[in-house]
């Protein structure tokens, strides 16, 4: 099993400094540590804030354009993208702004707590032990600045996880891995922040007790390492609107809203598939939080498995 342990890194870093070695040389010769975290909390960001008349929400530029894609068919070109709290423009989040919240309100036949129903779309799968996303950071020499870190994103085998009174997974739990190929990304840490592109995950969630699978593509991940040993960050990507639409007829008493729900979802789709010319996905941002965890050493994904 692997655990978060800083002793060797501190000692070797001190040795490099005492010998007057360049930091680059130390990075090349000193093997970094491995740290494992399980995502204990996932909340979909759906409520933008307004600052000086500017709509702000955390996330990423998923489609590569600040605003609607040129000659695209996904949305009104006059509808602007969001601004991130750190000032980054072009933030895509088709789920924000009320469209899907209105749909959930309609399905739930109540206005109260409808936003919470959707914000916790995937969290119930986390605490239920069916969506266990583990982040393994390899070859880490510093949580502040490190020119090379390998991120492995793996999925844990479902089991009866321990959950605290705050509704999050407890730290220090051990996990077996599902037999699927991990997502492996070579990246770095700059000023305490790790950025990763090319994230593809199969999320699980539920709407009004109806469970479903939700693949996320074009994914990007930002991770910040906290002094208390936890991590926080944002996962952004594109979700297929038809997957959400297919859930509606399965909700008790909601089949009458299936056509209207599909129309709402299609209307907020904002990511175009340039190969097919179809607007088939909705951009989204998910706030994530992680706590230290173990992976059993004899638990490894099969090299012949597909991408999760």
C-alpha positions as protocol buffer text, in pm:
chain_id: "A"
residue {
  index: 1
  type: UNK
  ca { x: 0 y: 0 z: 0 }
}
residue {
  index: 2
  type: UNK
  ca { x: 107 y: 357 z: -56 }
}
residue {
  index: 3
  type: UNK
  ca { x: 67 y: 644 z: 188 }
}
residue {
  index: 4
  type: UNK
  ca { x: 135 y: 1011 z: 196 }
}
residue {
  index: 5
  type: UNK
  ca { x: 484 y: 1040 z: 348 }
}
residue {
  index: 6
  type: UNK
  ca { x: 713 y: 1339 z: 318 }
}
residue {
  index: 7
  type: UNK
  ca { x: 1026 y: 1234 z: 508 }
}
residue {
  index: 8
  type: UNK
  ca { x: 1252 y: 1112 z: 223 }
}
residue {
  index: 9
  type: UNK
  ca { x: 1157 y: 1403 z: 0 }
}
residue {
  index: 10
  type: UNK
  ca { x: 1247 y: 1662 z: 263 }
}
residue {
  index: 11
  type: UNK
  ca { x: 1574 y: 1488 z: 348 }
}
residue {
  index: 12
  type: UNK
  ca { x: 1688 y: 1458 z: -14 }
}
residue {
  index: 13
  type: UNK
  ca { x: 1584 y: 1813 z: -94 }
}
residue {
  index: 14
  type: UNK
  ca { x: 1791 y: 1933 z: 203 }
}
residue {
  index: 15
  type: UNK
  ca { x: 2087 y: 1726 z: 80 }
}
residue {
  index: 16
  type: UNK
  ca { x: 2064 y: 1883 z: -266 }
}
residue {
  index: 17
  type: UNK
  ca { x: 2060 y: 2228 z: -112 }
}
residue {
  index: 18
  type: UNK
  ca { x: 2358 y: 2158 z: 116 }
}
residue {
  index: 19
  type: UNK
  ca { x: 2562 y: 2027 z: -176 }
}
residue {
  index: 20
  type: UNK
  ca { x: 2479 y: 2330 z: -383 }
}
residue {
  index: 21
  type: UNK
  ca { x: 2323 y: 2123 z: -661 }
}
residue {
  index: 22
  type: UNK
  ca { x: 2095 y: 2286 z: -913 }
}
residue {
  index: 23
  type: UNK
  ca { x: 1727 y: 2213 z: -864 }
}
residue {
  index: 24
  type: UNK
  ca { x: 1700 y: 2069 z: -1215 }
}
residue {
  index: 25
  type: UNK
  ca { x: 1979 y: 1823 z: -1142 }
}
residue {
  index: 26
  type: UNK
  ca { x: 1810 y: 1716 z: -822 }
}
residue {
  index: 27
  type: UNK
  ca { x: 1484 y: 1655 z: -1001 }
}
residue {
  index: 28
  type: UNK
  ca { x: 1665 y: 1433 z: -1250 }
}
residue {
  index: 29
  type: UNK
  ca { x: 1841 y: 1223 z: -985 }
}
residue {
  index: 30
  type: UNK
  ca { x: 1599 y: 1215 z: -692 }
}
residue {
  index: 31
  type: UNK
  ca { x: 1307 y: 976 z: -722 }
}
residue {
  index: 32
  type: UNK
  ca { x: 991 y: 1140 z: -601 }
}
residue {
  index: 33
  type: UNK
  ca { x: 722 y: 999 z: -376 }
}
residue {
  index: 34
  type: UNK
  ca { x: 381 y: 857 z: -466 }
}
residue {
  index: 35
  type: UNK
  ca { x: 62 y: 996 z: -312 }
}
residue {
  index: 36
  type: UNK
  ca { x: -288 y: 853 z: -344 }
}
residue {
  index: 37
  type: UNK
  ca { x: -618 y: 1031 z: -285 }
}
residue {
  index: 38
  type: UNK
  ca { x: -979 y: 922 z: -324 }
}
residue {
  index: 39
  type: UNK
  ca { x: -1234 y: 1180 z: -437 }
}
residue {
  index: 40
  type: UNK
  ca { x: -1464 y: 1203 z: -138 }
}
residue {
  index: 41
  type: UNK
  ca { x: -1687 y: 1484 z: -263 }
}
residue {
  index: 42
  type: UNK
  ca { x: -1806 y: 1580 z: -614 }
}
residue {
  index: 43
  type: UNK
  ca { x: -2045 y: 1872 z: -663 }
}
residue {
  index: 44
  type: UNK
  ca { x: -2161 y: 1996 z: -1002 }
}
residue {
  index: 45
  type: UNK
  ca { x: -2127 y: 2374 z: -1034 }
}
residue {
  index: 46
  type: UNK
  ca { x: -2457 y: 2512 z: -1159 }
}
residue {
  index: 47
  type: UNK
  ca { x: -2496 y: 2853 z: -995 }
}
residue {
  index: 48
  type: UNK
  ca { x: -2276 y: 3129 z: -1141 }
}
residue {
  index: 49
  type: UNK
  ca { x: -2207 y: 3443 z: -943 }
}
residue {
  index: 50
  type: UNK
  ca { x: -2214 y: 3797 z: -1079 }
}
residue {
  index: 51
  type: UNK
  ca { x: -1933 y: 4042 z: -1008 }
}
residue {
  index: 52
  type: UNK
  ca { x: -1956 y: 4391 z: -1156 }
}
residue {
  index: 53
  type: UNK
  ca { x: -2202 y: 4264 z: -1415 }
}
residue {
  index: 54
  type: UNK
  ca { x: -1979 y: 3972 z: -1519 }
}
residue {
  index: 55
  type: UNK
  ca { x: -2105 y: 3614 z: -1483 }
}
residue {
  index: 56
  type: UNK
  ca { x: -1840 y: 3403 z: -1312 }
}
residue {
  index: 57
  type: UNK
  ca { x: -1804 y: 3031 z: -1247 }
}
residue {
  index: 58
  type: UNK
  ca { x: -1505 y: 2802 z: -1210 }
}
residue {
  index: 59
  type: UNK
  ca { x: -1418 y: 2562 z: -1489 }
}
residue {
  index: 60
  type: UNK
  ca { x: -1240 y: 2541 z: -1824 }
}
residue {
  index: 61
  type: UNK
  ca { x: -1255 y: 2648 z: -2187 }
}
residue {
  index: 62
  type: UNK
  ca { x: -1375 y: 2315 z: -2323 }
}
residue {
  index: 63
  type: UNK
  ca { x: -1437 y: 2408 z: -2688 }
}
residue {
  index: 64
  type: UNK
  ca { x: -1135 y: 2636 z: -2736 }
}
residue {
  index: 65
  type: UNK
  ca { x: -1341 y: 2946 z: -2809 }
}
residue {
  index: 66
  type: UNK
  ca { x: -1440 y: 3247 z: -2600 }
}
residue {
  index: 67
  type: UNK
  ca { x: -1808 y: 3237 z: -2686 }
}
residue {
  index: 68
  type: UNK
  ca { x: -1987 y: 3016 z: -2936 }
}
residue {
  index: 69
  type: UNK
  ca { x: -1771 y: 2827 z: -3186 }
}
residue {
  index: 70
  type: UNK
  ca { x: -1761 y: 3001 z: -3528 }
}
residue {
  index: 71
  type: UNK
  ca { x: -2022 y: 2860 z: -3765 }
}
residue {
  index: 72
  type: UNK
  ca { x: -2136 y: 2633 z: -3484 }
}
residue {
  index: 73
  type: UNK
  ca { x: -2492 y: 2512 z: -3437 }
}
residue {
  index: 74
  type: UNK
  ca { x: -2486 y: 2462 z: -3065 }
}
residue {
  index: 75
  type: UNK
  ca { x: -2614 y: 2787 z: -2923 }
}
residue {
  index: 76
  type: UNK
  ca { x: -2692 y: 3150 z: -2979 }
}
residue {
  index: 77
  type: UNK
  ca { x: -2368 y: 3329 z: -3065 }
}
residue {
  index: 78
  type: UNK
  ca { x: -2477 y: 3622 z: -2849 }
}
residue {
  index: 79
  type: UNK
  ca { x: -2465 y: 3415 z: -2532 }
}
residue {
  index: 80
  type: UNK
  ca { x: -2121 y: 3477 z: -2377 }
}
residue {
  index: 81
  type: UNK
  ca { x: -1900 y: 3230 z: -2195 }
}
residue {
  index: 82
  type: UNK
  ca { x: -1830 y: 3267 z: -1825 }
}
residue {
  index: 83
  type: UNK
  ca { x: -1524 y: 3413 z: -1656 }
}
residue {
  index: 84
  type: UNK
  ca { x: -1335 y: 3205 z: -1399 }
}
residue {
  index: 85
  type: UNK
  ca { x: -1272 y: 3353 z: -1052 }
}
residue {
  index: 86
  type: UNK
  ca { x: -901 y: 3380 z: -1143 }
}
residue {
  index: 87
  type: UNK
  ca { x: -984 y: 3585 z: -1454 }
}
residue {
  index: 88
  type: UNK
  ca { x: -962 y: 3318 z: -1724 }
}
residue {
  index: 89
  type: UNK
  ca { x: -1211 y: 3387 z: -2006 }
}
residue {
  index: 90
  type: UNK
  ca { x: -1408 y: 3147 z: -2222 }
}
residue {
  index: 91
  type: UNK
  ca { x: -1530 y: 2917 z: -1942 }
}
residue {
  index: 92
  type: UNK
  ca { x: -1786 y: 2667 z: -2074 }
}
residue {
  index: 93
  type: UNK
  ca { x: -2064 y: 2541 z: -1847 }
}
residue {
  index: 94
  type: UNK
  ca { x: -2386 y: 2461 z: -2026 }
}
residue {
  index: 95
  type: UNK
  ca { x: -2539 y: 2319 z: -1708 }
}
residue {
  index: 96
  type: UNK
  ca { x: -2514 y: 2651 z: -1528 }
}
residue {
  index: 97
  type: UNK
  ca { x: -2767 y: 2929 z: -1555 }
}
residue {
  index: 98
  type: UNK
  ca { x: -3084 y: 2744 z: -1465 }
}
residue {
  index: 99
  type: UNK
  ca { x: -3176 y: 2530 z: -1767 }
}
residue {
  index: 100
  type: UNK
  ca { x: -3125 y: 2191 z: -1610 }
}
residue {
  index: 101
  type: UNK
  ca { x: -3225 y: 2308 z: -1264 }
}
residue {
  index: 102
  type: UNK
  ca { x: -3561 y: 2405 z: -1413 }
}
residue {
  index: 103
  type: UNK
  ca { x: -3587 y: 2058 z: -1562 }
}
residue {
  index: 104
  type: UNK
  ca { x: -3514 y: 1886 z: -1231 }
}
residue {
  index: 105
  type: UNK
  ca { x: -3767 y: 2116 z: -1062 }
}
residue {
  index: 106
  type: UNK
  ca { x: -4024 y: 2009 z: -1316 }
}
residue {
  index: 107
  type: UNK
  ca { x: -3949 y: 1641 z: -1265 }
}
residue {
  index: 108
  type: UNK
  ca { x: -3947 y: 1668 z: -887 }
}
residue {
  index: 109
  type: UNK
  ca { x: -4270 y: 1870 z: -893 }
}
residue {
  index: 110
  type: UNK
  ca { x: -4123 y: 2095 z: -628 }
}
residue {
  index: 111
  type: UNK
  ca { x: -3909 y: 2404 z: -634 }
}
residue {
  index: 112
  type: UNK
  ca { x: -3748 y: 2350 z: -295 }
}
residue {
  index: 113
  type: UNK
  ca { x: -3406 y: 2180 z: -301 }
}
residue {
  index: 114
  type: UNK
  ca { x: -3419 y: 2127 z: -679 }
}
residue {
  index: 115
  type: UNK
  ca { x: -3077 y: 2285 z: -721 }
}
residue {
  index: 116
  type: UNK
  ca { x: -2934 y: 2056 z: -455 }
}
residue {
  index: 117
  type: UNK
  ca { x: -3080 y: 1755 z: -633 }
}
residue {
  index: 118
  type: UNK
  ca { x: -2874 y: 1827 z: -940 }
}
residue {
  index: 119
  type: UNK
  ca { x: -2563 y: 1963 z: -769 }
}
residue {
  index: 120
  type: UNK
  ca { x: -2535 y: 1625 z: -596 }
}
residue {
  index: 121
  type: UNK
  ca { x: -2600 y: 1432 z: -915 }
}
residue {
  index: 122
  type: UNK
  ca { x: -2292 y: 1211 z: -875 }
}
residue {
  index: 123
  type: UNK
  ca { x: -2221 y: 1251 z: -502 }
}
residue {
  index: 124
  type: UNK
  ca { x: -2472 y: 984 z: -407 }
}
residue {
  index: 125
  type: UNK
  ca { x: -2269 y: 735 z: -613 }
}
residue {
  index: 126
  type: UNK
  ca { x: -1953 y: 842 z: -430 }
}
residue {
  index: 127
  type: UNK
  ca { x: -2096 y: 790 z: -81 }
}
residue {
  index: 128
  type: UNK
  ca { x: -2272 y: 476 z: -202 }
}
residue {
  index: 129
  type: UNK
  ca { x: -1933 y: 328 z: -294 }
}
residue {
  index: 130
  type: UNK
  ca { x: -2007 y: 278 z: -665 }
}
residue {
  index: 131
  type: UNK
  ca { x: -1813 y: 580 z: -800 }
}
residue {
  index: 132
  type: UNK
  ca { x: -1467 y: 564 z: -643 }
}
residue {
  index: 133
  type: UNK
  ca { x: -1222 y: 782 z: -835 }
}
residue {
  index: 134
  type: UNK
  ca { x: -862 y: 761 z: -714 }
}
residue {
  index: 135
  type: UNK
  ca { x: -586 y: 1002 z: -812 }
}
residue {
  index: 136
  type: UNK
  ca { x: -234 y: 866 z: -786 }
}
residue {
  index: 137
  type: UNK
  ca { x: 45 y: 1122 z: -817 }
}
residue {
  index: 138
  type: UNK
  ca { x: 381 y: 960 z: -892 }
}
residue {
  index: 139
  type: UNK
  ca { x: 737 y: 1098 z: -879 }
}
residue {
  index: 140
  type: UNK
  ca { x: 645 y: 1401 z: -668 }
}
residue {
  index: 141
  type: UNK
  ca { x: 937 y: 1595 z: -522 }
}
residue {
  index: 142
  type: UNK
  ca { x: 746 y: 1908 z: -427 }
}
residue {
  index: 143
  type: UNK
  ca { x: 383 y: 2012 z: -389 }
}
residue {
  index: 144
  type: UNK
  ca { x: 482 y: 2368 z: -478 }
}
residue {
  index: 145
  type: UNK
  ca { x: 683 y: 2336 z: -800 }
}
residue {
  index: 146
  type: UNK
  ca { x: 773 y: 2012 z: -974 }
}
residue {
  index: 147
  type: UNK
  ca { x: 858 y: 1997 z: -1344 }
}
residue {
  index: 148
  type: UNK
  ca { x: 745 y: 1636 z: -1388 }
}
residue {
  index: 149
  type: UNK
  ca { x: 464 y: 1447 z: -1218 }
}
residue {
  index: 150
  type: UNK
  ca { x: 274 y: 1145 z: -1347 }
}
residue {
  index: 151
  type: UNK
  ca { x: -98 y: 1144 z: -1271 }
}
residue {
  index: 152
  type: UNK
  ca { x: -285 y: 815 z: -1282 }
}
residue {
  index: 153
  type: UNK
  ca { x: -663 y: 824 z: -1257 }
}
residue {
  index: 154
  type: UNK
  ca { x: -807 y: 487 z: -1160 }
}
residue {
  index: 155
  type: UNK
  ca { x: -1143 y: 355 z: -1044 }
}
residue {
  index: 156
  type: UNK
  ca { x: -1189 y: 159 z: -723 }
}
residue {
  index: 157
  type: UNK
  ca { x: -1393 y: -156 z: -693 }
}
residue {
  index: 158
  type: UNK
  ca { x: -1735 y: -78 z: -542 }
}
residue {
  index: 159
  type: UNK
  ca { x: -1770 y: -164 z: -174 }
}
residue {
  index: 160
  type: UNK
  ca { x: -1937 y: -47 z: 145 }
}
residue {
  index: 161
  type: UNK
  ca { x: -1723 y: 263 z: 207 }
}
residue {
  index: 162
  type: UNK
  ca { x: -1693 y: 450 z: 533 }
}
residue {
  index: 163
  type: UNK
  ca { x: -1872 y: 786 z: 530 }
}
residue {
  index: 164
  type: UNK
  ca { x: -1834 y: 1063 z: 789 }
}
residue {
  index: 165
  type: UNK
  ca { x: -2102 y: 1278 z: 944 }
}
residue {
  index: 166
  type: UNK
  ca { x: -2021 y: 1546 z: 682 }
}
residue {
  index: 167
  type: UNK
  ca { x: -2141 y: 1315 z: 404 }
}
residue {
  index: 168
  type: UNK
  ca { x: -1791 y: 1257 z: 266 }
}
residue {
  index: 169
  type: UNK
  ca { x: -1575 y: 947 z: 243 }
}
residue {
  index: 170
  type: UNK
  ca { x: -1345 y: 892 z: 538 }
}
residue {
  index: 171
  type: UNK
  ca { x: -970 y: 929 z: 482 }
}
residue {
  index: 172
  type: UNK
  ca { x: -731 y: 634 z: 505 }
}
residue {
  index: 173
  type: UNK
  ca { x: -948 y: 370 z: 337 }
}
residue {
  index: 174
  type: UNK
  ca { x: -795 y: 98 z: 118 }
}
residue {
  index: 175
  type: UNK
  ca { x: -916 y: 20 z: -231 }
}
residue {
  index: 176
  type: UNK
  ca { x: -896 y: -256 z: -488 }
}
residue {
  index: 177
  type: UNK
  ca { x: -897 y: -132 z: -847 }
}
residue {
  index: 178
  type: UNK
  ca { x: -1141 y: -210 z: -1122 }
}
residue {
  index: 179
  type: UNK
  ca { x: -993 y: -402 z: -1418 }
}
residue {
  index: 180
  type: UNK
  ca { x: -991 y: -103 z: -1652 }
}
residue {
  index: 181
  type: UNK
  ca { x: -701 y: 81 z: -1806 }
}
residue {
  index: 182
  type: UNK
  ca { x: -606 y: 390 z: -1603 }
}
residue {
  index: 183
  type: UNK
  ca { x: -591 y: 740 z: -1745 }
}
residue {
  index: 184
  type: UNK
  ca { x: -221 y: 835 z: -1737 }
}
residue {
  index: 185
  type: UNK
  ca { x: -116 y: 1198 z: -1784 }
}
residue {
  index: 186
  type: UNK
  ca { x: 234 y: 1344 z: -1769 }
}
residue {
  index: 187
  type: UNK
  ca { x: 213 y: 1690 z: -1615 }
}
residue {
  index: 188
  type: UNK
  ca { x: 373 y: 1925 z: -1362 }
}
residue {
  index: 189
  type: UNK
  ca { x: 300 y: 2131 z: -1051 }
}
residue {
  index: 190
  type: UNK
  ca { x: 337 y: 2508 z: -1066 }
}
residue {
  index: 191
  type: UNK
  ca { x: 277 y: 2730 z: -765 }
}
residue {
  index: 192
  type: UNK
  ca { x: 93 y: 2451 z: -589 }
}
residue {
  index: 193
  type: UNK
  ca { x: -141 y: 2374 z: -879 }
}
residue {
  index: 194
  type: UNK
  ca { x: -146 y: 2071 z: -1109 }
}
residue {
  index: 195
  type: UNK
  ca { x: -324 y: 2089 z: -1445 }
}
residue {
  index: 196
  type: UNK
  ca { x: -414 y: 1788 z: -1657 }
}
residue {
  index: 197
  type: UNK
  ca { x: -569 y: 1757 z: -2003 }
}
residue {
  index: 198
  type: UNK
  ca { x: -713 y: 1449 z: -2169 }
}
residue {
  index: 199
  type: UNK
  ca { x: -922 y: 1323 z: -1877 }
}
residue {
  index: 200
  type: UNK
  ca { x: -1185 y: 1065 z: -1972 }
}
residue {
  index: 201
  type: UNK
  ca { x: -1404 y: 912 z: -1703 }
}
residue {
  index: 202
  type: UNK
  ca { x: -1720 y: 708 z: -1673 }
}
residue {
  index: 203
  type: UNK
  ca { x: -1917 y: 882 z: -1400 }
}
residue {
  index: 204
  type: UNK
  ca { x: -2219 y: 737 z: -1226 }
}
residue {
  index: 205
  type: UNK
  ca { x: -2509 y: 930 z: -1085 }
}
residue {
  index: 206
  type: UNK
  ca { x: -2876 y: 933 z: -1004 }
}
residue {
  index: 207
  type: UNK
  ca { x: -3171 y: 1167 z: -1054 }
}
residue {
  index: 208
  type: UNK
  ca { x: -3460 y: 1113 z: -816 }
}
residue {
  index: 209
  type: UNK
  ca { x: -3331 y: 763 z: -728 }
}
residue {
  index: 210
  type: UNK
  ca { x: -3285 y: 659 z: -1093 }
}
residue {
  index: 211
  type: UNK
  ca { x: -2926 y: 550 z: -1152 }
}
residue {
  index: 212
  type: UNK
  ca { x: -2734 y: 598 z: -1476 }
}
residue {
  index: 213
  type: UNK
  ca { x: -2383 y: 612 z: -1623 }
}
residue {
  index: 214
  type: UNK
  ca { x: -2245 y: 938 z: -1757 }
}
residue {
  index: 215
  type: UNK
  ca { x: -1926 y: 947 z: -1966 }
}
residue {
  index: 216
  type: UNK
  ca { x: -1723 y: 1268 z: -1953 }
}
residue {
  index: 217
  type: UNK
  ca { x: -1501 y: 1359 z: -2248 }
}
residue {
  index: 218
  type: UNK
  ca { x: -1266 y: 1646 z: -2334 }
}
residue {
  index: 219
  type: UNK
  ca { x: -1189 y: 1648 z: -1965 }
}
residue {
  index: 220
  type: UNK
  ca { x: -956 y: 1885 z: -1783 }
}
residue {
  index: 221
  type: UNK
  ca { x: -858 y: 1872 z: -1418 }
}
residue {
  index: 222
  type: UNK
  ca { x: -707 y: 2127 z: -1181 }
}
residue {
  index: 223
  type: UNK
  ca { x: -577 y: 2010 z: -843 }
}
residue {
  index: 224
  type: UNK
  ca { x: -450 y: 2216 z: -550 }
}
residue {
  index: 225
  type: UNK
  ca { x: -258 y: 2052 z: -265 }
}
residue {
  index: 226
  type: UNK
  ca { x: -371 y: 2175 z: 75 }
}
residue {
  index: 227
  type: UNK
  ca { x: -155 y: 2205 z: 390 }
}
residue {
  index: 228
  type: UNK
  ca { x: -392 y: 1973 z: 580 }
}
residue {
  index: 229
  type: UNK
  ca { x: -310 y: 1683 z: 346 }
}
residue {
  index: 230
  type: UNK
  ca { x: -625 y: 1702 z: 132 }
}
residue {
  index: 231
  type: UNK
  ca { x: -671 y: 1814 z: -227 }
}
residue {
  index: 232
  type: UNK
  ca { x: -930 y: 2040 z: -387 }
}
residue {
  index: 233
  type: UNK
  ca { x: -992 y: 2118 z: -750 }
}
residue {
  index: 234
  type: UNK
  ca { x: -1224 y: 2131 z: -1047 }
}
residue {
  index: 235
  type: UNK
  ca { x: -1301 y: 1871 z: -1313 }
}
residue {
  index: 236
  type: UNK
  ca { x: -1442 y: 2005 z: -1638 }
}
residue {
  index: 237
  type: UNK
  ca { x: -1560 y: 1830 z: -1951 }
}
residue {
  index: 238
  type: UNK
  ca { x: -1847 y: 1746 z: -2184 }
}
residue {
  index: 239
  type: UNK
  ca { x: -2144 y: 1523 z: -2105 }
}
residue {
  index: 240
  type: UNK
  ca { x: -2375 y: 1364 z: -2369 }
}
residue {
  index: 241
  type: UNK
  ca { x: -2716 y: 1528 z: -2338 }
}
residue {
  index: 242
  type: UNK
  ca { x: -2897 y: 1220 z: -2469 }
}
residue {
  index: 243
  type: UNK
  ca { x: -2773 y: 1015 z: -2173 }
}
residue {
  index: 244
  type: UNK
  ca { x: -2945 y: 1257 z: -1936 }
}
residue {
  index: 245
  type: UNK
  ca { x: -3254 y: 1268 z: -2158 }
}
residue {
  index: 246
  type: UNK
  ca { x: -3281 y: 887 z: -2153 }
}
residue {
  index: 247
  type: UNK
  ca { x: -3312 y: 897 z: -1774 }
}
residue {
  index: 248
  type: UNK
  ca { x: -3635 y: 1098 z: -1774 }
}
residue {
  index: 249
  type: UNK
  ca { x: -3877 y: 824 z: -1894 }
}
residue {
  index: 250
  type: UNK
  ca { x: -3741 y: 597 z: -1619 }
}
residue {
  index: 251
  type: UNK
  ca { x: -3843 y: 838 z: -1343 }
}
residue {
  index: 252
  type: UNK
  ca { x: -4175 y: 745 z: -1190 }
}
residue {
  index: 253
  type: UNK
  ca { x: -4450 y: 973 z: -1316 }
}
residue {
  index: 254
  type: UNK
  ca { x: -4212 y: 1172 z: -1536 }
}
residue {
  index: 255
  type: UNK
  ca { x: -4262 y: 999 z: -1870 }
}
residue {
  index: 256
  type: UNK
  ca { x: -4504 y: 1275 z: -1972 }
}
residue {
  index: 257
  type: UNK
  ca { x: -4211 y: 1519 z: -1955 }
}
residue {
  index: 258
  type: UNK
  ca { x: -3973 y: 1312 z: -2168 }
}
residue {
  index: 259
  type: UNK
  ca { x: -4014 y: 1515 z: -2487 }
}
residue {
  index: 260
  type: UNK
  ca { x: -4000 y: 1849 z: -2304 }
}
residue {
  index: 261
  type: UNK
  ca { x: -3696 y: 1737 z: -2106 }
}
residue {
  index: 262
  type: UNK
  ca { x: -3512 y: 1630 z: -2421 }
}
residue {
  index: 263
  type: UNK
  ca { x: -3589 y: 1968 z: -2577 }
}
residue {
  index: 264
  type: UNK
  ca { x: -3450 y: 2152 z: -2273 }
}
residue {
  index: 265
  type: UNK
  ca { x: -3133 y: 1943 z: -2271 }
}
residue {
  index: 266
  type: UNK
  ca { x: -3080 y: 1980 z: -2644 }
}
residue {
  index: 267
  type: UNK
  ca { x: -3126 y: 2355 z: -2604 }
}
residue {
  index: 268
  type: UNK
  ca { x: -2846 y: 2390 z: -2349 }
}
residue {
  index: 269
  type: UNK
  ca { x: -2602 y: 2162 z: -2534 }
}
residue {
  index: 270
  type: UNK
  ca { x: -2301 y: 2374 z: -2628 }
}
residue {
  index: 271
  type: UNK
  ca { x: -2023 y: 2138 z: -2743 }
}
residue {
  index: 272
  type: UNK
  ca { x: -2024 y: 2040 z: -3108 }
}
residue {
  index: 273
  type: UNK
  ca { x: -1879 y: 1724 z: -3252 }
}
residue {
  index: 274
  type: UNK
  ca { x: -1686 y: 1860 z: -3550 }
}
residue {
  index: 275
  type: UNK
  ca { x: -1664 y: 1512 z: -3706 }
}
residue {
  index: 276
  type: UNK
  ca { x: -2040 y: 1469 z: -3726 }
}
residue {
  index: 277
  type: UNK
  ca { x: -2146 y: 1834 z: -3714 }
}
residue {
  index: 278
  type: UNK
  ca { x: -2385 y: 1749 z: -3432 }
}
residue {
  index: 279
  type: UNK
  ca { x: -2422 y: 1940 z: -3108 }
}
residue {
  index: 280
  type: UNK
  ca { x: -2424 y: 1634 z: -2886 }
}
residue {
  index: 281
  type: UNK
  ca { x: -2273 y: 1735 z: -2550 }
}
residue {
  index: 282
  type: UNK
  ca { x: -2318 y: 1978 z: -2262 }
}
residue {
  index: 283
  type: UNK
  ca { x: -2018 y: 2136 z: -2092 }
}
residue {
  index: 284
  type: UNK
  ca { x: -1996 y: 2106 z: -1715 }
}
residue {
  index: 285
  type: UNK
  ca { x: -1773 y: 2181 z: -1416 }
}
residue {
  index: 286
  type: UNK
  ca { x: -1749 y: 1964 z: -1104 }
}
residue {
  index: 287
  type: UNK
  ca { x: -1592 y: 2076 z: -779 }
}
residue {
  index: 288
  type: UNK
  ca { x: -1387 y: 1791 z: -631 }
}
residue {
  index: 289
  type: UNK
  ca { x: -1228 y: 1726 z: -293 }
}
residue {
  index: 290
  type: UNK
  ca { x: -999 y: 1436 z: -207 }
}
residue {
  index: 291
  type: UNK
  ca { x: -853 y: 1271 z: 103 }
}
residue {
  index: 292
  type: UNK
  ca { x: -551 y: 1041 z: 142 }
}
residue {
  index: 293
  type: UNK
  ca { x: -616 y: 676 z: 62 }
}
residue {
  index: 294
  type: UNK
  ca { x: -443 y: 342 z: 6 }
}
residue {
  index: 295
  type: UNK
  ca { x: -433 y: 119 z: -302 }
}
residue {
  index: 296
  type: UNK
  ca { x: -367 y: -249 z: -240 }
}
residue {
  index: 297
  type: UNK
  ca { x: -30 y: -333 z: -396 }
}
residue {
  index: 298
  type: UNK
  ca { x: -161 y: -648 z: -563 }
}
residue {
  index: 299
  type: UNK
  ca { x: -451 y: -456 z: -716 }
}
residue {
  index: 300
  type: UNK
  ca { x: -370 y: -343 z: -1071 }
}
residue {
  index: 301
  type: UNK
  ca { x: -577 y: -264 z: -1381 }
}
residue {
  index: 302
  type: UNK
  ca { x: -561 y: -510 z: -1668 }
}
residue {
  index: 303
  type: UNK
  ca { x: -345 y: -380 z: -1956 }
}
residue {
  index: 304
  type: UNK
  ca { x: -598 y: -521 z: -2202 }
}
residue {
  index: 305
  type: UNK
  ca { x: -896 y: -339 z: -2053 }
}
residue {
  index: 306
  type: UNK
  ca { x: -1068 y: -48 z: -2217 }
}
residue {
  index: 307
  type: UNK
  ca { x: -1054 y: 316 z: -2118 }
}
residue {
  index: 308
  type: UNK
  ca { x: -1297 y: 395 z: -1834 }
}
